Amino acid sequence: MKKLLAYPFSVVYYCCFGSVLVLFHGLQWITFYGFGYKAHKFSVDLLNYFILRCLNLLGTRITFTLDEKLPTHRPILFVVNHQSTYDIPPIIWYLRKFHPKFISKKELGKGIPSVSFNLRHGGSVLIDRKKPKLALKQIEAFGKRLHQKNHSAVIFPEGTRSKNGTPKKFQKSGLLSLFKTLPDALVVPISVRNSWKFGAYRYFPMPLGVHLEHRVHRPLEIDHKNPVEFIEKLEQKIHQEVLKNQPN
């Protein structure tokens, strides 16, 4: 019954969601070419605020918990587990004052209103996962740029989404590269829960009443002497929170 009820709600959701993407694609174009970075970023922040409001139409409850207040005077490297595209809007909106920029696959750089425009022009980096050496060079240049501007990076070290909520093993190369190019950055782990449920029916219908949870853990200084062990500890911390209270 709940799945049947989800169909009409999903139609309403996608009409609103699509309208928001189209509207803000135009607004991004105007702000980026007409007014510069700050105005463009403001339009992107608002875009993600309205995406969250669209999710509320499905009865989605969103909680975003910070274990500790984060400083704004230095770059932050947000390390996040990946479950769906809906991991991202809460990060952009709730962490907007930290100017979060993303490492994304190049395929997302075209064809999606608003999203592709922001990935191309908003300071993120688009990498070709089939060319790992080139991707690492791009991530290195990305880190240097963020270091100069005091912006923050968001990386999903699993590489691909978890379709059932079970975390995947972290890939270390991208993180190790960012540790070198953002040596003074704080590392902040983020655990995302229940985002995978949006894809339970291949995104149509969209499920009703999902509790989308983001927990922002306490910031950590990079352990430059033992970076691999440091990444393993990050992975453990994030995965423990993701798997908390889940049935075996």
N, C-alpha and C positions, 0 to 999 in steps of 0.2 A: 504493500500500500504506500509506504513511504517513497519507494522508487517511482511509482506511478505519479505521485504528487510532485515529485521532483521535475518531471517533464515540463509542465507549464511554468514553474518557477525558473527553470533553466532558460526557457525562451525569453522571459522577461529579463533575466540576468544578461544574456548575450546581446540583447537589443541595447540595453543600457551600457554594457561594457564596450561594445563596438562603437557606439555613439561617442563615448568618452575618448576612445583611442583616436577616432577621426577628428574630433574637435581639437584635441590637444596636439595632434600632429600639425595642424595649421598654426596653433598658438606657439608651438615650439619653433616653427619656421620663422614666424614674425619676431619672436623674442631673440632668437639666436642671430639672425641676420640684421635685425634692426636695433637691438639694445645691448647685446653682448652676453657674457657668461652669467652674471648674476640674475638677469631677467630670465634667461633660458633655464637656469637651475630652479628658479621659483616656479616656472611653469611645469617642470618635471616633478617637483615636490607635490604640487597640486594634483597633477595627473595621478600620482600614486595614492594620494588621499582619496580621490574619487573612485579609484579601483577598489580600495578597501570598503567604501560605502556600497559599491555594487555587490561585493561579497556579502555584505550585511543583508541584502535582499534574499539571500539563500538561508538566512538564519545563522550565518557564520559568526562565531564569537572569536574575537582576536585579542590575545593577551601578549603583551610585550614587556618582559620583566628585566630590569637592570639590577644586577647584584651590587653594583657600586657605580657612583657617578664617574663619568669618563672625562679626562682632560681634553681641551681643544687646542692646546698650544703645541702639540706634536702629532705626527701622522699616526694612524692606527691601522693595523692589519686585522681585519675581521675574518676569522676562519670559521666557516659554516658548513654543516652537513647539508646535503642537497636532496630534496624530495619532489619538488615540482617548481614550475615557474612562479607559483604563488608564495614561494619563500621570499621573493624579492621585494614586492611592494611594501611590506611592513618595514623592511630594512631601510629602504629609501626614505620613507616618511618619518619613522621614529628616530632615525639616526641622521636626519638631514643636515644638522649643523656640523657634521663631520665630513661632509662632501664625499660620500661613498662612491667609488668607481669600481667597475666590474671587469673581470676577465671572462670573456664570453667566446663561444665558437663563432667563426666568421659567418656561418649560415644565417645567424640571427641579425646580421647587419643589413638585411634587405627584405622587403616584402611584408613587414609587420608595421602598420601605422603606429606612430609615436615611439614604439619600442626600438625599432631599427634606427630611427632618426637620432634618438638619444644615445644609443650605443656608438653611432658613428661620430657624433658631434659633442657629446657630453663629457668626454674625458676618459671613457672606458677604453679597453683594448680588445680587438677582435683577432683571435688566433686560429690558425689552421691546425687542427689536431692531427692531421696526416703528415705534418711537417714539424716534428718535435723540436729539432734544432732551431728552426726559424722561430717557433713559438717561444722558446726560452729567451731568444734575443729580444723578441717583442716584449716579453714580461720584464726583462731587465730594463729596457728603455722606459716602460710603463712605470716601474718602481722609481727610477731616477726622476721622472717628471712629477710624480706625486711627492717625492721628497722635496723638490724645489718649491712646490705650491702648498705644502702642508695639507694635502688632501689625503684621504684614506682609501685603502684597497679592500675589496671583498673578494675572497677566493673560496671556491668550493673544491676542496682537495680530492673528493671522491671521483671527480671527473664526470660522472654520469649520475642521473637521478636514481634514488632508491624507489622502486615502484610499490614496495610493500611496507615501507617504514623501517626495514632492517638496514642499519648503516653499512656502507661499503668501506673497504680498506682505503686509507689515504694514499694518494700519490704524492711523493715528496719533492719532486724536481721543481715545481713552480714555487712552492714555499721556500725552498732553499735559495732560489734565485732572488725572491723578494727580501729574504733576510739580508742578503748582500747589498741590495740597492736601497733598502729602507732600514739601515742598521740601527737607527735611533727610534724606530717605531715601537709602539706598544702592541702586543698581540692580544686580541680579545676573542675568545671562543664564543660561538653562538650555537645553541642547540635548537633545532627546529623540529617540532612534533606535529603530526597529523596533516601536514600539507599533502602528503602522498594520497590521501583519501579523495582529493579532488579528481584524481585520475582513475578512481576505482571502476568507473563505467566508461573509460576512455574519454572523459570530459563531457559526455552527454549521455544521460542527464548529469548535471552537477549535483553532488550529494547535499542534503539539507542538514543544517545543524552541526557542521564541523566546528570543533574548537581548535583554531589555529594558534599554536603556541610558539613563541620565541623567548628563549632565556639567554640573556647576555651575561656571560660569566665575568668574573673579576679580571682586570687586565694583568698581563704578565710581561716581564722584560724578556727579550729574546736571549736565549742561552747560546751565545755564539761559539762557545767551546764544545758544546755537545748538541748541535742542531738536530741531528737525526733523533736522538733520544727525546729532545724537546717536542718534536712533532708527534712522536708516539704518545707522549703525555697529553698533548692537546687532543689527539684522537680519542684517547681513553676517556678524558673528561667529557667531551662532547657526546660520545657514544653512551656513556653511563646515563646521562640525562635523557637522551632520546629513548633509551630502552626502559627507563624507570616506569614501574607499574604496568608494564606490558606483559601479557600472558606468555608463557614459554611455548 
